Amino acid sequence: MFHRKEKQFGITGVRFSPHTFRHTFAVSYLRKGGSVFHLQKILGHSTLEMTRRYCNLMTEDLQAVHSKLSLLS
């Protein structure tokens, strides 16, 4: 089904799969302030290590959180 939709929508040059949607959800959830512990349960991971590997956040994400929460900002 995903390959048909990929062709139908003319999606090229990016990975288009159920895993991609799952990964995108996970990163978006964290960027919007969701709890990593809740995300672990939502994704069905048995360990936080798996959730961490799944959600590689970019430097910009970490800088945004730091500037929001830092006492020096």
PDB file of N, CA, C and O in Angstrom:
ATOM      1  N   MET A   1       0.815  -1.184   0.000  1.00  0.00           N
ATOM      2  CA  MET A   1       0.000   0.000   0.000  1.00  0.00           C
ATOM      3  C   MET A   1       0.868   1.261   0.000  1.00  0.00           C
ATOM      4  O   MET A   1       0.569   2.223  -0.707  1.00  0.00           O
ATOM      5  N   PHE A   2       1.928   1.254   0.784  1.00  0.00           N
ATOM      6  CA  PHE A   2       2.773   2.450   0.862  1.00  0.00           C
ATOM      7  C   PHE A   2       3.454   2.744  -0.464  1.00  0.00           C
ATOM      8  O   PHE A   2       3.606   3.905  -0.843  1.00  0.00           O
ATOM      9  N   HIS A   3       3.863   1.699  -1.168  1.00  0.00           N
ATOM     10  CA  HIS A   3       4.515   1.922  -2.466  1.00  0.00           C
ATOM     11  C   HIS A   3       3.537   2.522  -3.478  1.00  0.00           C
ATOM     12  O   HIS A   3       3.920   3.366  -4.289  1.00  0.00           O
ATOM     13  N   ARG A   4       2.281   2.087  -3.431  1.00  0.00           N
ATOM     14  CA  ARG A   4       1.270   2.665  -4.330  1.00  0.00           C
ATOM     15  C   ARG A   4       1.040   4.136  -4.016  1.00  0.00           C
ATOM     16  O   ARG A   4       0.975   4.967  -4.921  1.00  0.00           O
ATOM     17  N   LYS A   5       0.917   4.456  -2.730  1.00  0.00           N
ATOM     18  CA  LYS A   5       0.684   5.848  -2.322  1.00  0.00           C
ATOM     19  C   LYS A   5       1.890   6.722  -2.642  1.00  0.00           C
ATOM     20  O   LYS A   5       1.750   7.882  -3.029  1.00  0.00           O
ATOM     21  N   GLU A   6       3.055   6.155  -2.477  1.00  0.00           N
ATOM     22  CA  GLU A   6       4.282   6.886  -2.797  1.00  0.00           C
ATOM     23  C   GLU A   6       4.264   7.314  -4.267  1.00  0.00           C
ATOM     24  O   GLU A   6       4.580   8.458  -4.594  1.00  0.00           O
ATOM     25  N   LYS A   7       3.897   6.401  -5.126  1.00  0.00           N
ATOM     26  CA  LYS A   7       3.819   6.721  -6.555  1.00  0.00           C
ATOM     27  C   LYS A   7       2.661   7.671  -6.842  1.00  0.00           C
ATOM     28  O   LYS A   7       2.808   8.604  -7.632  1.00  0.00           O
ATOM     29  N   GLN A   8       1.515   7.444  -6.211  1.00  0.00           N
ATOM     30  CA  GLN A   8       0.332   8.274  -6.418  1.00  0.00           C
ATOM     31  C   GLN A   8       0.606   9.733  -6.056  1.00  0.00           C
ATOM     32  O   GLN A   8       0.185  10.642  -6.771  1.00  0.00           O
ATOM     33  N   PHE A   9       1.305   9.954  -4.954  1.00  0.00           N
ATOM     34  CA  PHE A   9       1.590  11.315  -4.486  1.00  0.00           C
ATOM     35  C   PHE A   9       2.868  11.883  -5.082  1.00  0.00           C
ATOM     36  O   PHE A   9       3.197  13.046  -4.850  1.00  0.00           O
ATOM     37  N   GLY A  10       3.589  11.076  -5.848  1.00  0.00           N
ATOM     38  CA  GLY A  10       4.818  11.551  -6.471  1.00  0.00           C
ATOM     39  C   GLY A  10       5.936  11.813  -5.477  1.00  0.00           C
ATOM     40  O   GLY A  10       6.754  12.712  -5.675  1.00  0.00           O
ATOM     41  N   ILE A  11       5.970  11.037  -4.418  1.00  0.00           N
ATOM     42  CA  ILE A  11       6.999  11.206  -3.378  1.00  0.00           C
ATOM     43  C   ILE A  11       8.276  10.526  -3.842  1.00  0.00           C
ATOM     44  O   ILE A  11       8.282   9.332  -4.144  1.00  0.00           O
ATOM     45  N   THR A  12       9.352  11.292  -3.898  1.00  0.00           N
ATOM     46  CA  THR A  12      10.648  10.743  -4.296  1.00  0.00           C
ATOM     47  C   THR A  12      11.737  11.313  -3.406  1.00  0.00           C
ATOM     48  O   THR A  12      11.595  12.401  -2.849  1.00  0.00           O
ATOM     49  N   GLY A  13      12.810  10.578  -3.282  1.00  0.00           N
ATOM     50  CA  GLY A  13      13.988  11.076  -2.579  1.00  0.00           C
ATOM     51  C   GLY A  13      13.923  10.990  -1.061  1.00  0.00           C
ATOM     52  O   GLY A  13      14.864  11.408  -0.387  1.00  0.00           O
ATOM     53  N   VAL A  14      12.835  10.456  -0.504  1.00  0.00           N
ATOM     54  CA  VAL A  14      12.723  10.283   0.944  1.00  0.00           C
ATOM     55  C   VAL A  14      12.148   8.904   1.231  1.00  0.00           C
ATOM     56  O   VAL A  14      11.478   8.302   0.392  1.00  0.00           O
ATOM     57  N   ARG A  15      12.423   8.428   2.417  1.00  0.00           N
ATOM     58  CA  ARG A  15      11.873   7.134   2.812  1.00  0.00           C
ATOM     59  C   ARG A  15      10.395   7.320   3.151  1.00  0.00           C
ATOM     60  O   ARG A  15      10.043   8.246   3.883  1.00  0.00           O
ATOM     61  N   PHE A  16       9.545   6.471   2.638  1.00  0.00           N
ATOM     62  CA  PHE A  16       8.100   6.544   2.836  1.00  0.00           C
ATOM     63  C   PHE A  16       7.629   5.173   3.297  1.00  0.00           C
ATOM     64  O   PHE A  16       7.432   4.269   2.484  1.00  0.00           O
ATOM     65  N   SER A  17       7.450   5.021   4.609  1.00  0.00           N
ATOM     66  CA  SER A  17       7.092   3.718   5.160  1.00  0.00           C
ATOM     67  C   SER A  17       6.368   3.911   6.488  1.00  0.00           C
ATOM     68  O   SER A  17       6.379   5.009   7.043  1.00  0.00           O
ATOM     69  N   PRO A  18       5.741   2.858   7.002  1.00  0.00           N
ATOM     70  CA  PRO A  18       5.105   2.962   8.325  1.00  0.00           C
ATOM     71  C   PRO A  18       6.118   3.371   9.400  1.00  0.00           C
ATOM     72  O   PRO A  18       5.787   4.131  10.310  1.00  0.00           O
ATOM     73  N   HIS A  19       7.334   2.873   9.293  1.00  0.00           N
ATOM     74  CA  HIS A  19       8.371   3.226  10.259  1.00  0.00           C
ATOM     75  C   HIS A  19       8.658   4.729  10.225  1.00  0.00           C
ATOM     76  O   HIS A  19       8.893   5.338  11.269  1.00  0.00           O
ATOM     77  N   THR A  20       8.642   5.324   9.042  1.00  0.00           N
ATOM     78  CA  THR A  20       8.878   6.758   8.917  1.00  0.00           C
ATOM     79  C   THR A  20       7.791   7.542   9.636  1.00  0.00           C
ATOM     80  O   THR A  20       8.087   8.516  10.327  1.00  0.00           O
ATOM     81  N   PHE A  21       6.538   7.131   9.484  1.00  0.00           N
ATOM     82  CA  PHE A  21       5.447   7.810  10.181  1.00  0.00           C
ATOM     83  C   PHE A  21       5.595   7.671  11.694  1.00  0.00           C
ATOM     84  O   PHE A  21       5.352   8.622  12.438  1.00  0.00           O
ATOM     85  N   ARG A  22       5.989   6.501  12.137  1.00  0.00           N
ATOM     86  CA  ARG A  22       6.181   6.249  13.571  1.00  0.00           C
ATOM     87  C   ARG A  22       7.305   7.119  14.129  1.00  0.00           C
ATOM     88  O   ARG A  22       7.164   7.718  15.195  1.00  0.00           O
ATOM     89  N   HIS A  23       8.415   7.184  13.407  1.00  0.00           N
ATOM     90  CA  HIS A  23       9.543   8.006  13.813  1.00  0.00           C
ATOM     91  C   HIS A  23       9.145   9.489  13.846  1.00  0.00           C
ATOM     92  O   HIS A  23       9.461  10.201  14.798  1.00  0.00           O
ATOM     93  N   THR A  24       8.451   9.942  12.800  1.00  0.00           N
ATOM     94  CA  THR A  24       8.028  11.340  12.725  1.00  0.00           C
ATOM     95  C   THR A  24       7.096  11.675  13.881  1.00  0.00           C
ATOM     96  O   THR A  24       7.218  12.743  14.482  1.00  0.00           O
ATOM     97  N   PHE A  25       6.167  10.781  14.199  1.00  0.00           N
ATOM     98  CA  PHE A  25       5.289  11.000  15.342  1.00  0.00           C
ATOM     99  C   PHE A  25       6.094  11.143  16.624  1.00  0.00           C
ATOM    100  O   PHE A  25       5.852  12.058  17.411  1.00  0.00           O
ATOM    101  N   ALA A  26       7.052  10.243  16.840  1.00  0.00           N
ATOM    102  CA  ALA A  26       7.833  10.235  18.069  1.00  0.00           C
ATOM    103  C   ALA A  26       8.614  11.538  18.239  1.00  0.00           C
ATOM    104  O   ALA A  26       8.599  12.129  19.319  1.00  0.00           O
ATOM    105  N   VAL A  27       9.285  11.984  17.203  1.00  0.00           N
ATOM    106  CA  VAL A  27      10.071  13.214  17.282  1.00  0.00           C
ATOM    107  C   VAL A  27       9.143  14.410  17.485  1.00  0.00           C
ATOM    108  O   VAL A  27       9.447  15.286  18.295  1.00  0.00           O
ATOM    109  N   SER A  28       8.020  14.468  16.770  1.00  0.00           N
ATOM    110  CA  SER A  28       7.066  15.570  16.916  1.00  0.00           C
ATOM    111  C   SER A  28       6.493  15.607  18.326  1.00  0.00           C
ATOM    112  O   SER A  28       6.340  16.677  18.914  1.00  0.00           O
ATOM    113  N   TYR A  29       6.182  14.443  18.861  1.00  0.00           N
ATOM    114  CA  TYR A  29       5.638  14.338  20.217  1.00  0.00           C
ATOM    115  C   TYR A  29       6.600  14.954  21.235  1.00  0.00           C
ATOM    116  O   TYR A  29       6.187  15.718  22.108  1.00  0.00           O
ATOM    117  N   LEU A  30       7.881  14.617  21.115  1.00  0.00           N
ATOM    118  CA  LEU A  30       8.872  15.164  22.039  1.00  0.00           C
ATOM    119  C   LEU A  30       9.090  16.659  21.819  1.00  0.00           C
ATOM    120  O   LEU A  30       9.222  17.409  22.786  1.00  0.00           O
ATOM    121  N   ARG A  31       9.130  17.100  20.569  1.00  0.00           N
ATOM    122  CA  ARG A  31       9.323  18.516  20.268  1.00  0.00           C
ATOM    123  C   ARG A  31       8.197  19.369  20.829  1.00  0.00           C
ATOM    124  O   ARG A  31       8.407  20.532  21.174  1.00  0.00           O
ATOM    125  N   LYS A  32       7.011  18.800  20.922  1.00  0.00           N
ATOM    126  CA  LYS A  32       5.864  19.553  21.444  1.00  0.00           C
ATOM    127  C   LYS A  32       5.745  19.444  22.960  1.00  0.00           C
ATOM    128  O   LYS A  32       4.769  19.910  23.547  1.00  0.00           O
ATOM    129  N   GLY A  33       6.742  18.826  23.592  1.00  0.00           N
ATOM    130  CA  GLY A  33       6.776  18.778  25.052  1.00  0.00           C
ATOM    131  C   GLY A  33       6.251  17.507  25.675  1.00  0.00           C
ATOM    132  O   GLY A  33       6.066  17.454  26.890  1.00  0.00           O
ATOM    133  N   GLY A  34       6.004  16.484  24.883  1.00  0.00           N
ATOM    134  CA  GLY A  34       5.522  15.215  25.426  1.00  0.00           C
ATOM    135  C   GLY A  34       6.572  14.539  26.290  1.00  0.00           C
ATOM    136  O   GLY A  34       7.773  14.733  26.098  1.00  0.00           O
ATOM    137  N   SER A  35       6.116  13.763  27.220  1.00  0.00           N
ATOM    138  CA  SER A  35       6.995  13.043  28.142  1.00  0.00           C
ATOM    139  C   SER A  35       7.620  11.836  27.461  1.00  0.00           C
ATOM    140  O   SER A  35       6.934  11.080  26.772  1.00  0.00           O
ATOM    141  N   VAL A  36       8.907  11.658  27.651  1.00  0.00           N
ATOM    142  CA  VAL A  36       9.600  10.506  27.074  1.00  0.00           C
ATOM    143  C   VAL A  36       9.081   9.206  27.693  1.00  0.00           C
ATOM    144  O   VAL A  36       9.098   8.159  27.044  1.00  0.00           O
ATOM    145  N   PHE A  37       8.623   9.270  28.937  1.00  0.00           N
ATOM    146  CA  PHE A  37       8.087   8.077  29.589  1.00  0.00           C
ATOM    147  C   PHE A  37       6.742   7.682  28.971  1.00  0.00           C
ATOM    148  O   PHE A  37       6.467   6.498  28.776  1.00  0.00           O
ATOM    149  N   HIS A  38       5.912   8.676  28.667  1.00  0.00           N
ATOM    150  CA  HIS A  38       4.649   8.384  27.992  1.00  0.00           C
ATOM    151  C   HIS A  38       4.911   7.874  26.575  1.00  0.00           C
ATOM    152  O   HIS A  38       4.256   6.940  26.113  1.00  0.00           O
ATOM    153  N   LEU A  39       5.870   8.492  25.894  1.00  0.00           N
ATOM    154  CA  LEU A  39       6.208   8.059  24.536  1.00  0.00           C
ATOM    155  C   LEU A  39       6.678   6.614  24.530  1.00  0.00           C
ATOM    156  O   LEU A  39       6.327   5.852  23.629  1.00  0.00           O
ATOM    157  N   GLN A  40       7.459   6.234  25.514  1.00  0.00           N
ATOM    158  CA  GLN A  40       7.925   4.853  25.615  1.00  0.00           C
ATOM    159  C   GLN A  40       6.740   3.893  25.652  1.00  0.00           C
ATOM    160  O   GLN A  40       6.748   2.862  24.980  1.00  0.00           O
ATOM    161  N   LYS A  41       5.734   4.232  26.431  1.00  0.00           N
ATOM    162  CA  LYS A  41       4.540   3.382  26.531  1.00  0.00           C
ATOM    163  C   LYS A  41       3.743   3.392  25.227  1.00  0.00           C
ATOM    164  O   LYS A  41       3.274   2.347  24.776  1.00  0.00           O
ATOM    165  N   ILE A  42       3.589   4.583  24.616  1.00  0.00           N
ATOM    166  CA  ILE A  42       2.844   4.698  23.363  1.00  0.00           C
ATOM    167  C   ILE A  42       3.473   3.824  22.284  1.00  0.00           C
ATOM    168  O   ILE A  42       2.773   3.130  21.547  1.00  0.00           O
ATOM    169  N   LEU A  43       4.808   3.865  22.199  1.00  0.00           N
ATOM    170  CA  LEU A  43       5.515   3.103  21.169  1.00  0.00           C
ATOM    171  C   LEU A  43       5.653   1.625  21.516  1.00  0.00           C
ATOM    172  O   LEU A  43       5.990   0.811  20.656  1.00  0.00           O
ATOM    173  N   GLY A  44       5.392   1.279  22.776  1.00  0.00           N
ATOM    174  CA  GLY A  44       5.482  -0.119  23.190  1.00  0.00           C
ATOM    175  C   GLY A  44       6.900  -0.592  23.438  1.00  0.00           C
ATOM    176  O   GLY A  44       7.176  -1.790  23.387  1.00  0.00           O
ATOM    177  N   HIS A  45       7.810   0.351  23.708  1.00  0.00           N
ATOM    178  CA  HIS A  45       9.199  -0.025  23.975  1.00  0.00           C
ATOM    179  C   HIS A  45       9.341  -0.499  25.417  1.00  0.00           C
ATOM    180  O   HIS A  45       8.724   0.060  26.323  1.00  0.00           O
ATOM    181  N   SER A  46      10.145  -1.517  25.624  1.00  0.00           N
ATOM    182  CA  SER A  46      10.353  -2.040  26.977  1.00  0.00           C
ATOM    183  C   SER A  46      11.418  -1.255  27.729  1.00  0.00           C
ATOM    184  O   SER A  46      11.479  -1.316  28.957  1.00  0.00           O
ATOM    185  N   THR A  47      12.262  -0.517  27.004  1.00  0.00           N
ATOM    186  CA  THR A  47      13.312   0.265  27.664  1.00  0.00           C
ATOM    187  C   THR A  47      13.366   1.679  27.097  1.00  0.00           C
ATOM    188  O   THR A  47      12.993   1.917  25.949  1.00  0.00           O
ATOM    189  N   LEU A  48      13.834   2.608  27.917  1.00  0.00           N
ATOM    190  CA  LEU A  48      14.030   3.977  27.444  1.00  0.00           C
ATOM    191  C   LEU A  48      15.167   4.048  26.438  1.00  0.00           C
ATOM    192  O   LEU A  48      15.189   4.940  25.590  1.00  0.00           O
ATOM    193  N   GLU A  49      16.108   3.123  26.522  1.00  0.00           N
ATOM    194  CA  GLU A  49      17.218   3.098  25.570  1.00  0.00           C
ATOM    195  C   GLU A  49      16.697   2.937  24.145  1.00  0.00           C
ATOM    196  O   GLU A  49      17.178   3.607  23.231  1.00  0.00           O
ATOM    197  N   MET A  50      15.733   2.069  23.950  1.00  0.00           N
ATOM    198  CA  MET A  50      15.158   1.879  22.614  1.00  0.00           C
ATOM    199  C   MET A  50      14.447   3.154  22.161  1.00  0.00           C
ATOM    200  O   MET A  50      14.570   3.549  21.002  1.00  0.00           O
ATOM    201  N   THR A  51      13.718   3.790  23.047  1.00  0.00           N
ATOM    202  CA  THR A  51      13.031   5.042  22.703  1.00  0.00           C
ATOM    203  C   THR A  51      14.050   6.111  22.346  1.00  0.00           C
ATOM    204  O   THR A  51      13.834   6.879  21.408  1.00  0.00           O
ATOM    205  N   ARG A  52      15.156   6.175  23.078  1.00  0.00           N
ATOM    206  CA  ARG A  52      16.203   7.161  22.799  1.00  0.00           C
ATOM    207  C   ARG A  52      16.794   6.941  21.407  1.00  0.00           C
ATOM    208  O   ARG A  52      16.968   7.895  20.649  1.00  0.00           O
ATOM    209  N   ARG A  53      17.098   5.707  21.076  1.00  0.00           N
ATOM    210  CA  ARG A  53      17.664   5.410  19.752  1.00  0.00           C
ATOM    211  C   ARG A  53      16.668   5.732  18.641  1.00  0.00           C
ATOM    212  O   ARG A  53      17.055   6.120  17.538  1.00  0.00           O
ATOM    213  N   TYR A  54      15.424   5.569  18.935  1.00  0.00           N
ATOM    214  CA  TYR A  54      14.368   5.777  17.962  1.00  0.00           C
ATOM    215  C   TYR A  54      14.183   7.253  17.625  1.00  0.00           C
ATOM    216  O   TYR A  54      13.769   7.587  16.515  1.00  0.00           O
ATOM    217  N   CYS A  55      14.481   8.125  18.560  1.00  0.00           N
ATOM    218  CA  CYS A  55      14.118   9.541  18.440  1.00  0.00           C
ATOM    219  C   CYS A  55      15.307  10.476  18.324  1.00  0.00           C
ATOM    220  O   CYS A  55      15.240  11.592  18.839  1.00  0.00           O
ATOM    221  N   ASN A  56      16.364  10.088  17.691  1.00  0.00           N
ATOM    222  CA  ASN A  56      17.533  10.955  17.581  1.00  0.00           C
ATOM    223  C   ASN A  56      17.114  12.403  17.360  1.00  0.00           C
ATOM    224  O   ASN A  56      16.697  12.779  16.264  1.00  0.00           O
ATOM    225  N   LEU A  57      17.228  13.208  18.409  1.00  0.00           N
ATOM    226  CA  LEU A  57      16.882  14.615  18.294  1.00  0.00           C
ATOM    227  C   LEU A  57      18.072  15.380  17.745  1.00  0.00           C
ATOM    228  O   LEU A  57      19.220  15.001  17.974  1.00  0.00           O
ATOM    229  N   MET A  58      17.803  16.438  17.032  1.00  0.00           N
ATOM    230  CA  MET A  58      18.865  17.233  16.431  1.00  0.00           C
ATOM    231  C   MET A  58      19.368  18.272  17.428  1.00  0.00           C
ATOM    232  O   MET A  58      18.712  18.555  18.431  1.00  0.00           O
ATOM    233  N   THR A  59      20.524  18.827  17.145  1.00  0.00           N
ATOM    234  CA  THR A  59      21.135  19.830  18.006  1.00  0.00           C
ATOM    235  C   THR A  59      20.182  20.998  18.250  1.00  0.00           C
ATOM    236  O   THR A  59      20.121  21.523  19.361  1.00  0.00           O
ATOM    237  N   GLU A  60      19.436  21.410  17.223  1.00  0.00           N
ATOM    238  CA  GLU A  60      18.507  22.530  17.367  1.00  0.00           C
ATOM    239  C   GLU A  60      17.438  22.229  18.424  1.00  0.00           C
ATOM    240  O   GLU A  60      17.020  23.121  19.163  1.00  0.00           O
ATOM    241  N   ASP A  61      17.004  20.976  18.487  1.00  0.00           N
ATOM    242  CA  ASP A  61      16.006  20.585  19.488  1.00  0.00           C
ATOM    243  C   ASP A  61      16.575  20.751  20.894  1.00  0.00           C
ATOM    244  O   ASP A  61      15.912  21.274  21.790  1.00  0.00           O
ATOM    245  N   LEU A  62      17.796  20.304  21.065  1.00  0.00           N
ATOM    246  CA  LEU A  62      18.427  20.392  22.378  1.00  0.00           C
ATOM    247  C   LEU A  62      18.688  21.841  22.772  1.00  0.00           C
ATOM    248  O   LEU A  62      18.518  22.206  23.935  1.00  0.00           O
ATOM    249  N   GLN A  63      19.097  22.661  21.822  1.00  0.00           N
ATOM    250  CA  GLN A  63      19.331  24.070  22.104  1.00  0.00           C
ATOM    251  C   GLN A  63      18.035  24.775  22.486  1.00  0.00           C
ATOM    252  O   GLN A  63      18.035  25.624  23.377  1.00  0.00           O
ATOM    253  N   ALA A  64      16.950  24.439  21.836  1.00  0.00           N
ATOM    254  CA  ALA A  64      15.657  25.061  22.137  1.00  0.00           C
ATOM    255  C   ALA A  64      15.218  24.738  23.565  1.00  0.00           C
ATOM    256  O   ALA A  64      14.745  25.616  24.287  1.00  0.00           O
ATOM    257  N   VAL A  65      15.375  23.482  23.968  1.00  0.00           N
ATOM    258  CA  VAL A  65      15.001  23.088  25.330  1.00  0.00           C
ATOM    259  C   VAL A  65      15.909  23.768  26.330  1.00  0.00           C
ATOM    260  O   VAL A  65      15.444  24.251  27.362  1.00  0.00           O
ATOM    261  N   HIS A  66      17.194  23.812  26.040  1.00  0.00           N
ATOM    262  CA  HIS A  66      18.148  24.428  26.953  1.00  0.00           C
ATOM    263  C   HIS A  66      17.823  25.912  27.151  1.00  0.00           C
ATOM    264  O   HIS A  66      17.798  26.395  28.283  1.00  0.00           O
ATOM    265  N   SER A  67      17.578  26.624  26.068  1.00  0.00           N
ATOM    266  CA  SER A  67      17.293  28.059  26.192  1.00  0.00           C
ATOM    267  C   SER A  67      15.973  28.290  26.918  1.00  0.00           C
ATOM    268  O   SER A  67      15.813  29.307  27.593  1.00  0.00           O
ATOM    269  N   LYS A  68      15.045  27.382  26.791  1.00  0.00           N
ATOM    270  CA  LYS A  68      13.738  27.513  27.451  1.00  0.00           C
ATOM    271  C   LYS A  68      13.841  27.264  28.953  1.00  0.00           C
ATOM    272  O   LYS A  68      13.149  27.911  29.739  1.00  0.00           O
ATOM    273  N   LEU A  69      14.697  26.334  29.352  1.00  0.00           N
ATOM    274  CA  LEU A  69      14.769  25.914  30.746  1.00  0.00           C
ATOM    275  C   LEU A  69      15.980  26.434  31.519  1.00  0.00           C
ATOM    276  O   LEU A  69      16.018  26.332  32.745  1.00  0.00           O
ATOM    277  N   SER A  70      16.955  26.984  30.826  1.00  0.00           N
ATOM    278  CA  SER A  70      18.176  27.411  31.493  1.00  0.00           C
ATOM    279  C   SER A  70      17.926  28.612  32.418  1.00  0.00           C
ATOM    280  O   SER A  70      17.192  29.540  32.078  1.00  0.00           O
ATOM    281  N   LEU A  71      18.543  28.564  33.567  1.00  0.00           N
ATOM    282  CA  LEU A  71      18.450  29.689  34.504  1.00  0.00           C
ATOM    283  C   LEU A  71      19.255  30.883  34.015  1.00  0.00           C
ATOM    284  O   LEU A  71      19.034  32.007  34.465  1.00  0.00           O
ATOM    285  N   LEU A  72      20.184  30.650  33.100  1.00  0.00           N
ATOM    286  CA  LEU A  72      21.033  31.721  32.587  1.00  0.00           C
ATOM    287  C   LEU A  72      20.407  32.456  31.404  1.00  0.00           C
ATOM    288  O   LEU A  72      20.901  33.508  30.998  1.00  0.00           O
ATOM    289  N   SER A  73      19.344  31.921  30.859  1.00  0.00           N
ATOM    290  CA  SER A  73      18.714  32.560  29.682  1.00  0.00           C
ATOM    291  C   SER A  73      17.810  33.701  30.104  1.00  0.00           C
ATOM    292  O   SER A  73      17.199  34.351  29.255  1.00  0.00           O
TER     293      SER A  73
END
